[in-house]
């Protein structure tokens, strides 16, 4: 059981204690691997376990290690898996997140030698009105098909590259898209030559 009043740096399961990598940058690396569409889930988990735990996890303890990691990532609370659409991308939204977390924390988080993930999460959850909340609200309205206010339309028109989250395609999907584009270009060129 994780206490919200402490910052865990070790995990105990299977009768053994495991040291954890808990700096927010290390956790964001884990999220980066989890969002890689080219990696099979089993590899994502193997990478995540290797990045999070200082010691190698025995195979018989991997399930407990994954459960602990999942709980840790969500700040010690059961993660809500509503299957909803993605509204935040840690990589794409990094400049917005950094600016708002810096404002909440009163320090430049990138310059800090260490910030526990839960401390970072607390600051993140304390973000109020600002650019990040505006972007996420517009994303949510767009996903739900709701009408944007006139100022939101203006903001979206001026900041489309910030608001829109591109779909992450696997390497195979990207190769197929390139092949189809090549066929289309060849077909266009052939039609031009025929005229």
C-alpha positions in Angstrom: 0.0 0.0 0.0 1.3 3.4 -0.9 0.8 6.3 1.5 0.0 9.7 -0.1 2.0 11.3 2.7 5.4 9.8 1.7 7.5 9.8 -1.5 8.2 6.1 -2.1 11.7 5.3 -3.3 11.5 1.5 -2.8 9.0 -1.2 -3.5 8.5 -4.4 -1.6 6.9 -7.5 -3.1 7.8 -11.2 -3.0 9.6 -10.6 0.3 12.3 -8.4 -1.3 12.9 -4.7 -1.5 13.6 -3.0 -4.8 15.0 0.5 -5.3 13.2 2.7 -7.7 14.1 5.4 -10.2 11.6 8.1 -9.2 12.8 11.3 -10.9 10.1 12.8 -13.1 12.4 12.7 -16.1 12.9 8.9 -15.7 9.1 8.4 -15.5 8.5 10.5 -18.6 11.0 8.3 -20.4 8.8 5.3 -19.4 5.8 7.1 -20.9 7.7 7.7 -24.1 8.3 4.0 -24.5 4.7 3.2 -23.7 3.5 5.5 -26.4 5.8 4.0 -29.1 3.5 2.3 -31.6 6.3 0.2 -33.0 7.0 -1.6 -29.7 4.9 -4.7 -28.8 3.3 -4.4 -25.3 5.6 -7.1 -23.8 8.7 -5.1 -24.9 7.2 -1.8 -23.5 6.7 -3.5 -20.1 10.2 -5.0 -20.1 11.7 -1.6 -20.9 9.5 0.1 -18.3 10.5 -2.4 -15.6 14.2 -2.0 -16.5 14.0 1.8 -16.3 11.9 1.9 -13.1 13.6 -0.7 -10.9 17.3 -0.6 -10.1 17.5 -4.4 -9.7 16.4 -6.9 -12.2 13.0 -8.3 -11.5 12.7 -12.1 -11.3 10.2 -13.4 -13.9 7.9 -14.8 -11.1 7.6 -11.2 -9.7 7.0 -9.4 -12.9 3.2 -9.2 -12.5 3.6 -7.6 -9.0 6.3 -5.3 -10.4 4.0 -4.1 -13.2 1.1 -3.6 -10.8 3.3 -1.5 -8.5 4.7 0.5 -11.4 1.1 1.2 -12.6 0.1 2.4 -9.2 3.2 4.5 -8.8 2.7 6.2 -12.2 -0.8 7.3 -11.1 0.4 8.8 -7.9 -0.5 5.9 -5.7 -4.1 5.9 -6.7 -5.8 3.3 -8.8 -5.5 4.6 -12.4 -8.8 5.4 -14.0 -9.0 3.5 -17.3 -12.0 5.0 -18.9 -10.7 4.2 -22.4 -11.3 7.8 -23.3 -9.5 9.6 -26.0 -6.1 11.0 -25.4 -6.1 14.7 -24.4 -2.5 15.1 -23.3 0.8 14.1 -24.9 3.8 14.4 -22.6 6.2 14.9 -25.5 4.1 17.3 -27.7 2.8 19.2 -24.7 6.2 19.5 -22.9 6.6 23.2 -23.5 3.2 24.0 -22.1 3.6 21.6 -19.2 7.0 22.9 -18.3 5.8 26.5 -18.3 2.8 25.8 -16.1 4.6 23.5 -13.7 7.5 26.0 -13.4 4.9 28.6 -12.5 3.2 26.4 -9.9 6.5 25.2 -8.4 8.3 28.5 -8.4 11.4 27.0 -9.9 12.8 25.8 -13.2 12.1 22.1 -13.0 14.5 21.2 -15.8 17.4 22.7 -13.8 16.6 20.8 -10.6 18.9 17.8 -10.0 16.0 15.7 -8.7 12.2 16.0 -8.4 10.2 13.0 -7.3 7.5 11.9 -9.8 4.8 12.5 -7.2 6.0 16.0 -6.4 5.9 16.7 -10.1 2.4 15.2 -10.4 1.2 17.4 -7.5 2.5 20.5 -9.2 1.0 19.3 -12.5 -2.4 18.7 -10.9 -2.3 22.2 -9.4 -2.1 23.9 -12.8 -5.0 26.2 -13.1 -6.2 28.2 -16.1 -3.6 28.7 -18.7 -2.5 27.7 -22.1 -2.3 24.0 -21.4 -5.8 23.9 -19.9 -7.1 25.8 -23.0 -5.5 23.4 -25.4 -6.9 20.4 -23.5 -10.4 21.9 -23.3 -10.4 22.5 -27.1 -9.1 19.0 -27.7 -11.9 17.6 -25.6 -14.6 19.7 -27.3 -13.2 18.6 -30.7 -13.2 14.9 -29.7 -16.8 15.2 -28.5 -17.9 17.1 -31.6 -19.0 20.1 -29.5 -19.2 23.6 -30.8 -16.2 25.8 -30.1 -16.7 29.4 -28.8 -15.6 32.1 -31.1 -12.4 32.8 -29.1 -11.7 29.0 -29.1 -12.1 28.9 -32.9 -9.7 31.8 -33.2 -7.2 30.1 -30.8 -7.5 26.8 -32.6 -7.0 28.4 -36.0 -3.9 30.2 -34.8 -2.5 27.2 -32.8 -3.6 24.1 -34.8 -0.2 22.5 -34.6 -0.2 22.8 -30.8 -3.8 21.6 -30.3 -4.0 18.7 -32.8 -2.4 15.4 -31.6 -1.1 13.5 -34.5 -1.9 9.8 -34.7 1.1 7.7 -34.0 1.5 5.3 -36.9 3.6 2.1 -36.7 6.6 1.6 -38.9 4.5 -0.7 -41.1 1.7 1.8 -41.5 4.2 4.6 -42.4 5.8 2.3 -45.0 2.4 1.5 -46.5 1.5 5.2 -46.6 4.8 6.0 -48.4 4.2 3.2 -50.8 0.6 4.4 -51.6 1.9 8.0 -52.0 4.6 6.8 -54.4 1.9 5.0 -56.4 -0.3 8.1 -56.5 2.7 10.3 -57.5 3.6 7.8 -60.3 0.0 7.7 -61.5 -0.1 11.5 -61.6 3.1 11.7 -63.5 1.9 9.1 -66.0 -1.3 11.1 -66.6 0.7 14.3 -67.1 3.0 12.6 -69.6 0.0 11.3 -71.5 -1.5 14.8 -71.9 
